[in-house]
Amino acid sequence: MPTDRSFIEFHQVTKWFRDPRGGTIDVVEPLSLDIAKGEFVVFVGPSGCGKTTVMRMVGGLEAPSTGAITLPGEKITGPSRAKGMVFQSYSSFPWLTVLGNVRFGLKYRRDLSSADKDRVARHYLELVKLTPFADFYVNRISGGMRQRVAIARTLAADPLVLLMDEPFGALDALTRERLQQQLLELQKTERKTVIFVTHDVDEAVFLADRIIVFSARPARVLRDLNVRAELPAERTLEIQETPAFRKLRHEVLSLIRDEEERTEAAELAAVS
């Protein structure tokens, strides 16, 4: 793994929103964080804690209220091809074939000829094992396949960072397991920097090089866990039965559970 941790940098980043009564809702406390090139970082925390907002700020979909995020060294001021995003909903174009959807990710690649775009699109279709379905329209394939199309389309655009917000949350358990394994294979091949948001602690431990556990809103970092120090880089489903995996899972769950209980107690005290 790279030792340079300054690929993505959060410089005292905060975020707040206006509420309907003219006040403010604090979402993210001052956050300073470094992410290395090629790292697979997973954000977890209580529901509504602000982890998706932090990821959206990296994508340029939200602007920090104060502070700045740089990638790499350049301040993020809005969306760009450098940040590829995959969401929970199936973001595909039903009027295009599977190949056409992946090729759409290359629309703004000025460095490629039309023939090169076809070659690159087919390359990523092969990586996500969808070549036999290249000429199918996306409304004729399963939800899991459509998420693979979305991942292939995003990778084809050659972003510097891949941002994934609960991408497997709507899938059944077996499909989710298969896509988790495939994502690890893609990460090994592509070596993209990944920020992945999930509520599933097992998924977080299985995928991550590093887990950032956020507090309840306003989000602050409760724990920065180096998963690679505890688990091998090569992972199969069987690793979930090991003592090291269970220890990490318990640690993350305990942090989130304690934070939710603390928040509930504070809310009850405020209304009593």
N, C-alpha and C positions, 0 to 999 in steps of 0.2 A: 504494500500500500504506500502511496505517496506520503512523505512526511510533511510536505508543505500544506499547511492548514488554512491558507488564505485565498482559496479559490472563490468561495462565497463568504463574504464578511458582513455581519450585522454590527453596525456602529451605533450603540445606544438607541436602538429603534423602539419607538412607542407607537401605539395606535389607539385612537379614541373615536367614537361616533357621537353625533348629536342625537339626543332623545327628543320625542315629540313635544316635551315641555320646555325645550330650550336649554336643557342641561347637557351634560356629556356622560357617556358610558365608556369607562376605561376598559380596553380589550387586551392590550399588551403593555406590560411594564417595561422599563428600559431594558432592552435585550442586546447583549453583545455575545456573538457566537461566530465561530469559524468552521467552515466545512471544507474538507480537502477535495481536490480533484479526484474523481473516481470513487468517492465514498458513497455508500448506500445508507442514507440516514432516514430513520423513521421517527415521526412525531406522534406521540400518544399523550393522552391526558383525559380528564373528565369531559363529558359531553358539554359542548358550548364553551370550552376553555379558551378558544382563540387560536388553536393550532392550524386550522384551515386558513384563517386570516393571515397568519405568519407566512404560510406557503403562497398565498395569493399575492402578498407583497413581493416575494421573490419573483413571481411571474409578471409583476408589473400591473396586475389587475386591481390592486389597492396600493395607495401611496402611504408611506409612513407619516404619522402626524409630526413626529420629530425624529431626527437621526437619519441614517442612510444605509442602504444595502448595496454592496458592490459585487460585480461579477465580470471577469476577475479583474479587479481594480477599477472598473468603470461603474459609475453610479447607475443603478436601475431607475429609469424614469417612466417606464411604460412597457407594454407587451412588445415582444420582438421574436424573431426566429431563433434567437439564442436560448429561449425558454420554451420547451415543449410541454404541453399539459395533457393529461389523461384524467377524465372525470369518471364518477360512478355511472352516470347515464351514458348510454351508447351513442357517442357523438359521430354518427356515420351519415352519409348522404345517400338516401334510398334510391335516387335516380341514377346512381353510379354503380358499377360493378365493384367487386372486392378489389380488383386491380386498380380500377379507376379511383377508388377511395384512397388507396395507398399512394397512387401517383399524384393525387391532389396535394399531398404533403410536400411535394416538390415544386409546387406552383411558383414559389418565389426563389427557387434556386437558380440564380443567374449564371452560376458557374457550370451548368450542365446543359448539353444539347438535348433535343427531344429524344434521341436514341439513348442517350445516357440516362435520362429520367426513366425510361422504360426498363433499362437494365437495373437501375438502383431499386425501383419499385418491386421488380421481380425478386431481387436479392432479399429484400425484407419480407416479402411474402414467404419465401423459402425459410427464412429464419423463424417465422412464427408458424411454420408448417401449414400454410394455407394455399400452396401452389395449386392443388387439385380444384380449388374453389375460385380461382382467379376470375372466371367469367360469370360467376353467380352474382345476382343482385343481393345486396346485404339484407333485404327483408326475407330472403330465403335461407338464411343461415342462423345458427343459434346465437344466444346472447354472449356466450363465452367466445365464440368465433368473432363476433362483432367487436369485443374488447381487444382481441388479438389484432384485428384490422386497425383499431384506433392506435394501438401501441406501434404497429408497423408504420402507419402513416406519420406518427410523431417522430419516430426514429429516422425515417427517410428524410425528414427536413434537416437532419444533422444538428440538433440543438446542443448547446453546451451543457444544459442541465435538463433532466426529465423530472417533471413535477406530477405526482400521482395522488389524487384525492379520492380515497376509498374506491379504487378502480375495480375491486372484486367484490364489493359489498352486496351487490344485487344478485350474485351468482350462487348456485347451489354448492354444497360443501365439496363434492368431488371435483366439479369444474374449477372451483377456487383453488383447490390443492394443485391441480394440474397447471393452472396459470401461474401460481406461485413458483413452482419448479421451473417453468419455462422462463419466467422473468429472471430467475437466478442464472439460467443458462445464457440469456440475452445479455445480462450484466457482465458475465464473464467474457463474452465475445466483444461487446461494444465498449465496455469500460466507461459508461456514462456516469456522471454524477447524478444521483437520484435523491429526491426528497419525497417521501412516501407518508401519507397521512392515513391512519387507521384507528378504529376502535378495538380491533381484534388483537389482543396481546400475544396470542400464539403466532399470528401472522407476523407481528412486529419482530418477535425474537427469531423466528425462522428466516426472515429476509435480511435483517439489518446487519450492517457493520457496526452501527452505533444507534442507540435509542436515546432520544431527547424526551424526557417525561416532563410535561408542563403541569403547572398548578391550575386550579380553578381560576376563572376570569377575575381580575386581569392576569393574563398568562405570564408566568415567570418560570425559569428552569428549576425544577425540583431535583432532577438527577440527569447526568450525562453519562450513559452507560456504554462502555467499550465492549460490544458483544464479541468482536473478533478476538479479544483476549481470552474469552471463555469457550467459544465454539469454533470449530474448523471452518475454513472458507468453503470447502466442498460440503454441501449439506443435502441429505436425503430426508424423506419423511420420518425415517426411523430415529433421527436425531431428537425428535420430540419426546422420545421415551427415556432419554438419558438424564442422569442427575444434574448435569450442568444446565441443560435446557430448562428443566423444572425449577431449578434455583433461580434462574433469570426471570422466568415467568412469574414465580412467586414474588420476587422483588418488585417487578413492575406493577403487578396487580395490587400488592400491598400499598405501594405509593399512591396509586389512583384511588383505591378504596379509602385510605386514610384521609386523602384530600377531600373526597366527596362527603365523608362523615363530618369532617371539620366544617365544611361549607354549610351543610344542613344544620349543624348545631348553631352556627353563627346566624343563619336565617331565622331559626326558631327563636333565638334570644332577641333578635331585632323586633319581632312582632309580639313578644310576650310582655 
